[in-house]
């Protein structure tokens, strides 16, 4: 077999693996590469998350803990409703919700695969206790939850495996085992090291998580317009000093806010109950609170 035939066979094998290793992201419907099984990801995630919790100082602030638990449960219920009503019911078995508050000055939060959510006290300090602080918290928690729901960690790990496979058939790379997956997952989340203001997902994934988060917070009864308030606070907390978007995997605050504002008309349909997807949902009363018709200032 000559070199051309070998390369052709490799390409065909990679194409077959690729075509059979694509998933669909809920809400956005985007097709994505998924070379790792849910079982491998969830096993590695549980290990990394348990280690992180053991090494962290959990907050004893009952106000903060109750706030995160309330918002988290409402978002989880909204997520479960969306998945059940839109053909993603099989994903429910991969979600085992857990909410923790960690003492840290970092303005940060994250959600590991499987629905393991952590919020830092630094972020809760930024959100504050104003009337619509729960809406702002729901915006950031909904964003982080969406990373897990969209399986962005799986996608990132899959892309890394694809690059590492080089000219080899991908099957060998996929059989790397849970230990290797755990290492890649640790790199994706930065656990055990200094975690940044936000986790290092790509810009495409960040914008997608923003959109998904807006929909989920709206279904949960939180006003998606307050997502703009939150990101403006984030921009102000940086003192106007931002790294160029070209040098960062994250969108600039300005571009993120513009994208959120552009998507708000769609998110508000869910919030106002006019979306075809949510208008027929008989949501528990605990999921949908009284909504203010006044726009954020």
N, C-alpha and C positions, 0 to 999 in steps of 0.2 A: 504494500500500500504506500503510495507516494505522499509527500508532504501536503499537497493540495487536498487529497482524499481524507487525510487525517484531520486537517483543519475543518473540512466540510462536515465530517462526522461529529467533531467536537461542537461545531456551531449548531448542527441539527439537534444534538443531545441537549445543549444548553437551551435551545428554543423550546424543546418539549418540556423541560423542567420549568422554564419560565411560564409557559402557557398554563401549566397545571399548578402553578404556585402563586396565583394572583387572588387577592381578596378584594372585597368592596367595603369602602368606608361608609358607615351609617351617616345619614343626613346629607352629606355632600355627594355620595355615590361614586367617588373617585376610585378607580382601580389601582391597586398597589401590590408590590412584590411582597410575598410572604413565604419564606423558605423554611421557617422554623415552626414547629407545632405549638399549639397553645399550651400543651402539657409541659413542654420544655421551658417555655417562657415563664409560665406561672410557677413552676418549681424553682427556677433560678431566682425569680422575683421575690418569692416568699422567703428564701434564704437571705437575700440581700436586705430585704426590708426588716426582717427580724434582727439581723445584725445591727442595722442602723438604729433601730429603736432601743436596743440594749445599750448602745454606746451614747445615746442622746439623753439630755435632761428633759423629761416630759414636764409640761407646765402644770402647776397646781392652781392656776387661776381659774376658778369655777366659772366666772363670767365668760372668759375666752373659750373654755372647753365646751360650755353649753351652747355658745354661739356657733362654733364650728360644727358641733354635733347636729344642731337644728338645721343649719343650712345644708350640711352634708346629706342628711337623711332626706330632705326635700328634693335635692338634686338627684340622689340615688333613685328615689321613687319615680321622678320624672323620666330618668333614663330607662328604668325598667318598663314604664308605660310606653315610651317611644319604641323600644325594641320589640315589645309584644305586638304592637299595632302595625309594625312596618316590616314584618318578615324576618326579623333578626332574633327570634326567640331563642335560638340555639346559643346565642352569646351570653344568655343569662347564667348559664352554668359556669362561666368563666369569671363571674363577678362575685366576690365575697367582701362586701364593703367594710372598711375600718377607717376611723378618723382619729387622728392624734394631733396634739398641739405641742410643739417643741420650743423650749426657751432658747431664743437666739435673736440677735439684733438684725439678722439678715431679713430683708424684705423679700420673702420667698415662700413658695408652696410647691408641692409636687404630688403627683398621683402615680404610683407604681402599677404595672399591669395587674389586673385582678381587683382593682378598686381600693388600693391601700393609699389613703390620702394623709398628707402631713402639711400642716400650716405652721409657719414660724410666728412667734409673738411679734417680731419686728413688722411683719405684714399687718397683723391685727392692730398694732399701734398706729400704722399709717391709715388704715380704714377708719379707726375711731369708733365712736358710739353715737354718731348722728342718726337722725330718723331713718335714713336710707342706707345705713352702713351695711345692713344685711344684703341689700341689692349689690353693693360694691363687692362684698365678700363672695357672693354667689357668682359674680362675673369672673373673678380670678379662680375660684374653685371649679367652676364650670369649665373654664379653659383648661385647667390641669387635668380634670376628669376626662375631658375630650381627648387628650393625648393617649390615655389608656384605652378609651373606647375605640379610637381610630387605630389602635395597635401601632402607634408610631415607633415604639421601641423595637417591635418585631421588624418593622419596615427598615429601620436604620441598621439593625443587626444583619438583616438579609442583604442590604446593599453592601455592607462591609464584607460579608461572605462572598458576594458576587465578585467584588474587586479582588479579594484574596484568592479566588478560584483561578484567576488568570485564564490561561488557555486550557485548563483541565476541565473534565466533565464535572458539572456542579454536584453530582451525587456524592462524590468523595468529600466535598467541602461541607455538605449538609449534614453528613454523619459525624459531626465534630463532638457531639455529646453535650450533656447539660453543664459540665464543668466549664467548657469553652464558652458556652452561651452565657453562663454567669459572669465570666470575665468581660465579655462584650457588653452585657447589660450594665455591669458596674461602670464601664467606660461611658456608656450612653447617659447614665444618670449622675455620674460623678460622686457616688456614695463612697464614704470613707475619705473623701478629700474635701477641699473647700468648694462648696456648692455655690454657684454664682447667683445673681439676682433671679435668673430663670434658667431652666435646664437647656442644654445645648442642642435643641432640635433645629432643623433647617427652617428657612423662612417660609417655604411652602407649607410645612407642617404647622408652623406657628399661626399663619393666617387661617389655615383650616381649623385648628383648635379654637381660634377666636370665633369663627362662624358657628361651629358646633356648640360652643359654650353659650353663645347668645340664644340659640334655640332651646337648649336644655334649661337654662335659667328662666326663660320665658314660660316654658311648659310648667316649671315648678312654681310659677306665680311671681317671679322676681322681674322687676322692670329692666329690660336689657339696655335702656338708655343710660343707666348708671354705670355701664361698662366704660363709657367715655369718661365719666367722672373719675373712675379708678385709674385709668391710664394717664389722665392728666396729672393726678396726684403722683403717680410713679415718675412721670417726667420731671415734676417739680422737685421730687425728693433727690434727684440726681444733680440738682443745682444747675441745670441747663447744659451739663457736660455729657455728651453722648458720643460713643464711638461711631465712626462712619459705618453706614449699613453695608458698604462694600467690604468692610473688614470684619463684619460680624455675621453670625448665622441668624441673628434675630432682626426683625424689621425695626426701623427707627420708631420711636414713640409717635412721631408726627405721621408717618405712613400707616402705622397700625391704627391710629385713631381715625384717619381718613377711611381706611378699609372698613372699620367697624361702623362708622356713620353711613357708609354706602350700603351696608348689609342690614341696617336697622329696620327698614321697611318690611323686609321678610320676617325678621325676628319678631317684630311687633304684631304680625299676623298671629303668631303662636300665642303671644302674650294676651291679645285681645280675643282669642278664641275663634278667629275667623279662618284659620288655616284648615284646609280639607283634612289634614292629617290629625289635627287635635280637636276639631270642633265636635266630633262624635265620641270623644273619650269621656267616659263617666269617671272622672278623677275623684279620688277621695277628697273630702272637704279639707283635710289637713294639708293637702298639696297645694291648694289654690287659696291664698289669703285674699282679703279685701285689697283691691288695687286702687291706687291713687291715679286720677286722670291728669294730674298736674305734671308737666314736663320738668325734668331736672334743670336746675338753674346753672 
